[in-house]
Amino acid sequence: AKNVGILAMEIYFPPTCVQQEALEAHDGASKGKYTIGLGQDCMAFCTEVEDVISMSLTAVTSLLEKYKIDPKQIGRLEVGSETVIDKSKSIKTFLMQIFEKCGNTDIEGVDSTNACYGGTAALFNCVNWVESSSWDGRYGLVVCTDSAVYAEGPARPTGGAAAITMLIGPDAPIAFESKFRGSHMSHAYDFYKPNLASEYPVVDGKLSQTCYLMALDTCYKYFCHKYEKLEGKQFCISDADYFVFHSPYNKLVQKSFSRLLYQDFMRNASSVDDAAKEKLAPFSTLTGDESYQSRDLEKVSQQVSKPLYDAKVQPTTLVPKQVGNMYTASLYAAFASLIHNKNSELAGKRVILFSYGSGLTATMFSLRLHEGQHPFSLSNIATVMNVAGKLKSRHEFIPEKFVETMKLMEHRYGAKDFVTSKDCSLLSPGTYYLTEVDSMYRRFYAKK
Ligand code: ACO
């Protein structure tokens, strides 16, 4: 199979959200802390009728319907998620309800978990399957689904929720350049979920930022090394049209891109012009550790990289800024933003993606885009996802109602024997929602 990659995409996020500006005021944070300091506009969250299973049921059903894919044509289904609803039964098995109905139970794949990286693991598994000798000619389907919620405190405004589905096969408009890839994996306690009774993570915010940036640097180093070995020339940020980052909050994405420019400067790469070189010169002797601590370097490199950021990164930031961190779906929601913003202009472009999951696992990889053929074309993917329409039809909650919802969700997490309000008035038609968890912890869903 040639040009294996993403044929089709669909995105779903809850219609319920809270404005960061309002949350800022409510939390008593200084004005601009969440909107400018973190760079976030709005945050989506699940109410008691939605969870990672309902969101993924919605996203999978919608993808199959909108691209007219017969469920029998799916041969592999992989889910990435870090939202634990059951320690044994996979989210994938819940999604099998869609396929069983159509007489298809011959579907490989289960769930992959490591913080925000699980979606990338699922994606690589599907791509590898299509490229392998065990491929049976059918499509792979990847689902990234998460509800990111934090305890009250500084991390709470970096929540979010969404599910993304991606159809995988040959001759894709979004094709993998599989040889260009760099990973970095190591042991860290930056963000983890050891308390199985709570949905909230234990998080060392500052450490997680540094781990993220160090992983980015290391992946970039390996990525460049492999590129140079295969292509016989140096790689620099000018060799890619767009950079898409896992997006816990936008400020970290800004810092990440400026870090790549700093790496290019240190490698004496052609992407850095003379004016930028002059400004970065004072930082050329910093050790690696010092460079992560230097506020001046952060400031100068962000300033120097601003024009390139506006061209190569800004178009990828819409959904993450509007919806928040979607954990496994976050990187792919950023990529979806790019398709939404630039669809027809993307043919021939190279896009570099950086996936990060705390704990930690990270990969930088490369995609090459083609217009493709209907229904698997970039313009049709943009139409189906309807990002603008979905963002516009949301319902804003006041912070007090958001906090109240979080309290109820804490209470419901891991609970049994309850029925939900079944109030799906805010959901759009076709959305799945949770109706009941019975005395045996079995979960039941309905479709609006
Ligand atoms: N106006 C403008 N900017 C402001 C204001 C203001 N009024 N107040 C603060 N800021 C800036 C700060 O200067 C800082 O920016 P900087 O990093 O450029 O200096 C930024 O806002 C954040 O403020 P801090 O005080 O540094 O951060 P805080 O302790 O409140 O927490 C954090 C932020 C660590 C990101 C927290 O939200 C968190 O722990 N989030 C979850 C962890 C996370 O997302 N990690 C990322 C990778 S791992 C993952 O994906 C889960």
Boltz pocket constraint, residues with backbone or C-beta under 6 A from the ligand:
constraints:
  - pocket:
      binder: B
      contacts: [[A, 30], [A, 31], [A, 32], [A, 33], [A, 34], [A, 36], [A, 37], [A, 38], [A, 116], [A, 154], [A, 155], [A, 156], [A, 157], [A, 158], [A, 191], [A, 203], [A, 204], [A, 205], [A, 206], [A, 208], [A, 209], [A, 212], [A, 247], [A, 248], [A, 249], [A, 251], [A, 252], [A, 325], [A, 356], [A, 358]]
      max_distance: 6.0
